[in-house]
Amino acid sequence: MALHFELVTPARLVRSEDVHMVVVPGAEGEFGVLEGHAPFMSTIRDGAVKIYRTAGSEFESIDVRGGFAEVSASGLTVLAEHVEG
C-alpha cells in the first residue's frame, strides 16, 4: 500500500507521488502519516517535511515555511506558504 502525497505552494505543484510515509512539522509537533491514517487538518510550522519512499528507506527532506496539512481518504496534501529550493 502507498500514501498519495502532494506538496503545493500558492504558485505551483511541487510534488505529487505515492510514498510509504511522510513526517510533517506540525504546529504542535511532528506527526507521521501512513496510508489509511484518520482524516484531520493541522497548521504546520517552519521545518522539514521528511519523505520516506519505501519502508526502511532513508528520508528525503524538503524545507517548508508555514501552511496547512490535510489528511483525507485520498492521501496527504501539504499546502506550504513557501518551499525552499
Secondary structure by P-SEA (a helix, b strand, c coil): cbbbbbbbcccccccccccccccccccccbbbbccccccbbbbbccccccccccccbbbbbbbbccccccccccbbbbbcccccc
